Amino acid sequence: MCGRCGFFSAENVLESERRGLDAYIAVGRIIHRPSLAERLSSPEPPAETASVREKMQYRLRTEEGREFYGRGKQTVEPVFGIIKK
C-alpha cells in the first residue's frame, strides 16, 4: 500500500483500517493552491451511506488531513524530484 503514489482503492483503505492504520490516500488530483475560502472552510461530513472514496475525500479535506498529506510534499517528494533529474 502506498499513501502518496496514487494507489487508492477501497481494498487498500479497508486493509489499512484492518491493520489499525489511518490511511491518507489521494483519490485524484489535489489542488495545490486552493482559494482562501476553501482553506478556511470545514468540509461537510460524509453521509453514513457514503462510499469509501467519498469518506477518503472528506478525510483529506479536513485540517488534519491537509496537514498530514502536505508533509509528504515537504520531506519525501522533493528528494525523488531531485533524483529523477
C-alpha positions, 0 to 999 in steps of 0.5 A: 500500500502506498499513501502518496503514489496514487494507489487508492482503492477501497481494498487498500483503505479497508486493509489499512483500517484492518491493520489499525492504520489511518490511511491518507490516500489521494483519490485524484488530483489535489489542488495545490493552491486552493482559494482562501475560502476553501482553506478556511472552510470545514468540509461537510461530513460524509453521509453514513451511506457514503462510499469509501472514496467519498469518506477518503475525500472528506478525510483529506479535506479536513485540517488534519488531513491537509496537514498530514498529506502536505508533509509528504510534499515537504520531506519525501517528494522533493528528494525523488524530484531531485533524483529523477533529474 
